[in-house]
């Protein structure tokens, strides 16, 4: 009897039966999504809470802090290395500049030394020249001083003659210089002179005459004679042997 009453309540003929409208399926899916999202949020919260309780999250944060600290240290070392590199490059550039400057200075110094040697030789020549200008005791008139001859390569001879008037405030002198060379050629006596003949010159107190002679082949010069002529009169003579 009791079982029949229960079955009547579950059937259509039950006195308290009510008919409800079914929800559309989109609303059902939306409701299901909300429930699933709520469950996922609760699960995530439970997971994070579990990590906090277990201390896993604190280890991760500590590792993250260490990693950041190491990154800062690496960046500092990188900055230091860059600064050292720039300093080394600057030193290298400075060294190269100093080497270039030293090379230029050395070249300039070498040029100055050469010029000083040339000037020194010139001063010596001038000193010897002016020493020869000092008149000898008792000498007057035209005097030949410092006759010089130098052979070059066997085919040329450079000569130099200093002529002075050994008195105070002399008048201008017009004369000619005759240069005579004596030697041998192929075992026979040989003589030579200036190519253009006697060299005309004029001087007030002193004059230096010089030139280069080209010698014939196989000639060996033994002596050189310089003669100052005033018209047809010989005023001074000097000879040297080579």
Phi, psi and omega in degrees: 000312178298320181296324180293320178298320180294320181292323178298323180293331182272351183264179182294329183279008180294141184290332183257019182287136178232147181252124180248148178283131180288142178289143176296153184294329177298320179294325177295318179293322179295317179296320178296322179294319178298317180296316179296320178296318179297319178295322179294319179297316178297320180294318179296319179297319180296323180293314179296319179297322178294322178294320178298318180294321182281344180086008181292320182294324178294323177295318179297318179296320179296317177297322178296319178296318178297318179298318178296319179297317178295322178298318177298318178297318179297319178296321178296316178297320178298318178297318178297317179296320178297318179297317178296321178297315179297321179295317179296320178295320178296317178297319179297316179296320179296318179297317179296319178296318179296320179296318178296317179296320179295320179296315179297318179296321179295320178295318178296319179296320178297319178295321178295320179297316178299317179296321178295322177297318178296315179297321180297316178296321178297319178295321177297317178297316179296321179297314177297324180295315182287332174296326179286344178285344181293119183290149177284158182296129177079358181276138177220163178080203182281131181226136173267124178233141172069046171290124182228145177215134183224125178278139180233111175066011178081349182242353179228153176222124176265131181235158180208135181227133176250121181245130180227158170256108188278059173203167186275135179048059180281157174287164179294138182249130175247122182208191180227147177249123176254131180239123183239130178250139179230139180185208180228151176223116183056038177084002180246151178301144181217142175227151179213167181215183177296141184302322182264013183085200181299143182263116179284143179205165173220148180207158177258302180246314178207162177206142179246122180248138181205164180180180180233130179251138174265123184269147175295164180294144175067018179266133175243112182279130180257324183210159178227134180235130177248136182223130177262122182250135173246091190072241177258006183259132176277122183262332180201144180221141174211139181231148174226155175253143179258000000 
